[in-house]
Amino acid sequence: MKSEHRRALALGLALLLLSGGGLLLGAGVGSTGFDSVLAAGSDPVAWQIVRDIRLPRTLGAWLAGALLGLAGAVAQGLFRNPLADPYLLGSASGASLGVAIALTLFGVSATSTEWVVRLGLTGAAFVGAVAAVMLTLVLARGVQQTLRLLLAGVIVGVVLGAVKDLISIASADILQALQGFILGSTGLVGWSACVVMGALGAACLLLAWMLAPVLDGLALGEATASSLGLPLPAMRAALVAVLALATGAAVAQTGLIAFVGLAAPHLVRSAVKTTHARLILLSAGMGGLLLMSADLLARWLIAPQELPVGVLTAVLGGSYLLWLMHRRSGRGGFR
């Protein structure tokens, strides 16, 4: 146990150091390269680029990734399924539908799109994600049955996705703006978004850490968890709330980012075997590092242009999972 504790501590320190290095590197990655950093001391424009664009974007990518990593660890523990991801309860489809409705109502002209992106679009995505999870809970008649909750989430995701498609077909002028949200981007993340994600992330992390014993009990089976005297319905509801808030906060600011919430807990478990309390903390750090690294690559690979970060995480995350499936095919699958 002491060796596992030391490995978990070493992994946590490594994630902190790498994240700090990534934040510094993010100050120099952009269309003007490190010239803006070198000139920041004497050029007010260069300093503004670093302070108001690059640093909040890099930090925002880390915070969004941390929220998704946290949500992924909670989802996998709650459903006792290593393939569960933060979007499993329909939050992704709900957020996309919210964005489609907002764009249809406010239009996509230059001025209105700027306002919608900064205020209305963010709120619509967050409300849509949370509303989708609430609808899932209603259809599942609460959180008592995990399988019913899982099936309800799949149904809600399919139905809301179809409604979003119908709206986008009826209002074809919103397709380009909607595609930007679906592909995922950290380009519009500012300091205000970082404050919102940081505050919600701290609250979700604290609550998830307090509820970690429930996930440890569920890992041993529902009967075992009940025999420990845990109030499972109330605690399941609290875990679903954490999942919805963390996912909604990340999606509202960065759009749909694939595979970060799924891959982060896998990477942590492959490095160290530990309790859910430590797994949640480490998954948050791993998710932050993954999305920050993907954002840096998206800005650097074809600079001065950039790739949609959601596409990059999908390619890298999908490749990782394919490799993981191939590696474990002879060991009885995922664990």
Helices and strands as residue ranges (DSSP letters): H 2-26, H 35-38, H 44-49, I 50-54, H 55-78, H 91-106, H 110-115, I 116-120, H 121-139, H 146-170, G 172-174, H 175-183, H 191-210, H 212-219, H 222-227, H 232-254, H 260-271, H 276-300, H 309-328, G 329-331
